Amino acid sequence: MDVNRASTNLDPTKLKNLGPFANALFHILRSGNISDRKREDAIEQGIQFSKNDELGDMCRSFLLFRGCLMSKEWIHPRWT
């Protein structure tokens, strides 16, 4: 979280402490795709299965709905 905040705010005071850590994370995540190809239990990527599915790019996708409290006037003005 501190790395994200420091990079978002471009805080140069955090560079000495968090810079090497952020650099290590970058290299680990950058090479993740290469090491993932060598795994037998790797999660399939969309490019691998979307061409053969009838839903195309939308196959294996899901929707997330979040609820919120609404006041009655948002729904219908005459209820207020």
PEHU-V374269 format. One record per backbone hydrogen bond with DSSP energy under -0.5 kcal/mol. NH is the residue of the N-H (numbers start at 1). CO is the residue of the C=O. If there is no record, write none. Layout:
nh	co
NH	CO
NH	CO
This chain:
nh	co
5	1
6	2
7	3
8	4
9	5
10	6
11	6
12	10
14	11
15	12
18	14
19	14
19	15
22	18
23	19
24	20
25	21
26	22
27	23
28	24
29	25
30	26
31	27
32	29
35	31
36	32
37	33
38	34
38	35
39	36
48	45
49	45
50	46
52	49
56	53
58	55
59	56
61	58
74	71
75	71
75	72
76	72
79	76
80	77
